[in-house]
Structures are given as C-alpha cells and as structure tokens.
C-alpha cells in the first residue's frame, strides 16, 4: 500500500493515512483508557496515576500519555452530551408518586363493605333470630360491629425535583506562564544539543497554545437532583453565563423537568443576578425558589459579629466541623444567642416575625455603626421575602439548603485544584466533565457507547 507523506518546514512530517490505519492514532485499548480515567480521578497529578497504573495492571504509560488519554475522553464526553448521544439516565416526571388505583377518586361515595363472616350472610332468612315473648325485638340486619368502612387513604406527597446552579474558581495557566515555560524548554534543548552534538536534532515544538488571561477562571455547573439524592444530573462549563444557560436548558429538557409537578430551586436566589435570569431566559418556571438557609445564616452572623464583636478565642474550626458550627465559633455568647434567635424565628414563624425582631433589635441599638449592620441585614431579608417561607418549606419536607449543589462544587474540581496544579481552560473542563459524568451515573453508558463506536 502506498502512502502520501507531507512535510512542513516548521511542523515536521504528517501522514493522513496512518491515522485511518491506527484508528485516528489510537495505540491504547479502550479498557486501558478506562483504567487511566478511573485511576486519575482524585489523584494529585498524572505522574501519580502513572505509578498506580503500573502497580495495578503492570502497564507502563508516561504521565504525559495518560494526560492526553484523560483529556481526549473528557472531550468526547462533552461532545457526546452536546450531540444528545449521552443523555440523563432518569426522568424528572418518573419520580412523581401517583395515587394508587385502589384508592377511590375524590368525591366518589364508596358503600360500606361487610366483613366476610358467616353470621352476616343471608340475614333475614334462615339466620334471622326468632322473637322471644317478653323481650324487645332487635332490628334485623347485619351486625354493625361487623361492618368495616373503607377509609380514603390520602395520596402520598409529591416528590420535588430540585435545580441548583453555582460556580467555583479553577486555577489556570496564564499566557505569561506559558511563554516562560516555552523559553525554559528551548533553553534546555539548546543545552542538551551542545553537550551531545552527535544526537539527532529533536523535532520542533508544536505551536504554543494561548494561555488564560488570569490565574483563575470560573467554572459553572447545573445540578438537578431528587428528594432522596439517588438521582443526579450534573454538567460543567468553563464558558460564560450564556454557555451555562444552554446546558441548563438542555439538561432540563432531556430530564423532562417541566413535567415534574414540584420544581424547586434552592440557593439560586442568593447568587449572582445572572443565575435567576438564566432560569427565566430558558423558560424554566419553578414552583418555588428557596433562599439557601446557610447563606441567610451567614448574613445573620455577619450582623451579630458587627454588633457584639468576635469571640476572643475565635477559631476557624476543624474541617470536620459543621459549617454552621464554624460560624458560631466566632461569636461571643451574646452574639450567638441573638443569631440563634433570628434563625429560629425564620424557621418556625417565618418572614414577618423575623423582620419584626430585626426592627426591634435596631430600636435597642444606639451605635450608628451597629445600626448600619442591622439595616444591611434588614435590607437583605426584605429583598428575599418571597423565598423565605421556611415554615412551609419544612412542613412540606423540602430541602432549605443548597448542600447537594455546593458539594458538587467541591467534588468535581478536586482533581484540577490540587497543590500547584495549573491547567488550560479547555483541559480543565475536559477533566471535570469525566467527574460530572461519574456523579450523574453515566460512566458505564459512556464507555459502552465508546465500545460500540469502536466496533
């Protein structure tokens, strides 16, 4: 077989037919690729993955090769999700609990049904007792104690489907850092060439990819989940709010989000304005929008610390401490009591009682700086009245915290936020796409589709 080879002055040789012969340059089997992606999850760097791969399967692949494998599969996951090949494994409307068929429809009168007892059968015929002289006759008919009425069982409560949106920062390589790295590599190459002039000249480096305009870039996620947290759909994007809006609308449509009877948004009301606007722009009407209770508690503690000061032995707290506990650790005794009173009023009595307590608290204060802190809390609460009906939310059994979404903001970027880690923007997105795939329960489906396409 003849092949046409191309040679470029600055890029070297290129043979298009070789890509077709070798399945687009694939020299690693799909099983090994999957193992690389699995072992890379949660590791500090690709060299560590290289070590684990050698110990687990006796395979020797360089960290650079593993990086290319992981990023290539992350890129495929993003492309398959965008094309609609890789879809959510659950539907929002399938999680709704319907009224059982045995329960009668409202308004239908159901007659009482006699218990299956022989003594109540053929009443008024052979089993009818004879009248005894001197005794009052008893009315004929079935014994009332044997009648078992059918009770109308109320339909089970509807299960809500939650939608959350949030963002987090990812460390990236700046353009200046890339130029410095390229300069050092070229310097090292020249030094090696001088020391070993008999060695062949190394091929030129590929064109340098532009770096980010800053050391950190924001990644945005959408997170759909059910009441029991057994079903989840997470997607990531390093794009702007328009890109987030596209994947938000895409995932909602594929999940049948608008078909769910209860659509609850938690936490989004306290984020940037763009978050609430994206729900509106995508036509995702929510049944209720809930202000994340922890974000509300943060503003309460900020006001109490401004008025009553910070505890002399304030400690940030251990990592295993509850986040509310870390807030309380910074409070004085008086401040902690006032914060607890405000949070309890919000949960048990609602917005009106909470706002009245804030106004009374302001009336007891004379310090202008303290009044300013209390006014800031009052303004914050007043703007979010419609999202703070916590007594109703709690009575319905709904979540009032955005913990499930915030936990995704820690788990998904864990691999790209290690000590000293820096990534290109698109490479970070590709690695996080595999993590989101795993938390959405789509990993097995992704590799099955890969196997089918290879065959």
Secondary structure by P-SEA (a helix, b strand, c coil): cbbbbbbbcccccccaaaaaaacccccccaaaaaaaaaaacccccaaaaaaaaaaaccccccaaaaaaaaaaaaaaaaaaaaaccccccccccccccccccccccccccccccccccccccccccccbbbbbccccccccccccccbbbbcccccccbbbbbbbbbbbbbbbbcaaaaaaaaaaaaaaaaaaaaaccccccccccccccccccccbbbbbbbbbbccccccbbbbbbcccaaaaaaaaaaaaaaaccccccbbbbcccccccaaaaaaaaaaccccccccccaaaaaaaaaaaaaaacccccccccccccccaaaaaaccccaaaaaaaaaaaaaaacccaaaaaaaaaaaaaacccaaaaaaaaaaaaaaaacccccaaaaaaaacccccaaaaaaaacccccccccccccccaaaaaaaaaaaaaaaacaaaaaaaaaaaaac
